[in-house]
Amino acid sequence: MNLNSQSVNSCDTSSQRLADIVGTMIALITLILPVFIIAHYSSTNVENNQPSLTYNLSHTGD
């Protein structure tokens, strides 16, 4: 029998549950938010930053 073992308080259980929820939310935000930011800025910059390709097809004669 281990004399150092203690029963888990309900307060400890609820605070650990809250910590688990907050940690999960932080993890999800950390993983998802950068994807949305990159997708937002890359989709607007692709349309605006492509140079227009024009070729001069005039023939200076022989």
C-alpha positions in Angstrom: 0.0 0.0 0.0 1.4 3.4 -1.0 1.0 6.0 1.7 1.8 8.9 -0.6 -1.2 8.3 -2.9 -4.1 10.6 -2.5 -7.5 10.6 -4.0 -8.1 13.0 -6.8 -10.2 16.0 -5.7 -13.1 17.1 -7.9 -11.5 20.5 -8.1 -8.3 19.1 -9.5 -10.3 17.0 -12.0 -12.3 20.0 -13.2 -9.2 22.2 -13.5 -7.5 19.5 -15.5 -10.5 19.1 -17.7 -10.5 22.9 -18.3 -6.7 22.8 -19.0 -7.3 20.0 -21.6 -10.0 22.0 -23.3 -7.9 25.2 -23.4 -4.9 23.2 -24.7 -7.0 21.6 -27.4 -8.3 24.9 -28.5 -4.8 26.4 -28.7 -3.6 23.5 -30.7 -6.4 23.7 -33.2 -6.0 27.5 -33.6 -2.2 27.0 -34.0 -2.8 24.4 -36.8 -5.8 25.9 -38.6 -5.3 29.7 -38.4 -2.0 29.8 -40.4 -3.6 27.7 -43.2 -6.5 30.2 -43.5 -4.2 33.2 -43.5 -1.9 31.7 -46.1 -4.9 30.7 -48.3 -6.4 34.2 -48.0 -3.3 36.1 -48.9 -2.1 33.8 -51.6 -5.4 33.8 -53.4 -5.5 37.6 -53.5 -1.9 38.0 -54.4 -2.0 35.5 -57.3 -4.5 37.6 -59.2 -2.7 40.9 -58.6 1.0 39.9 -59.0 1.0 38.1 -62.3 2.8 40.2 -64.9 1.0 40.6 -68.2 2.9 39.0 -70.9 3.1 41.0 -74.1 5.3 40.2 -77.1 6.2 42.5 -79.8 5.5 40.5 -83.0 6.4 43.2 -85.5 8.8 42.1 -88.1 11.5 44.6 -89.1 12.2 43.6 -92.7 14.9 42.1 -94.7 
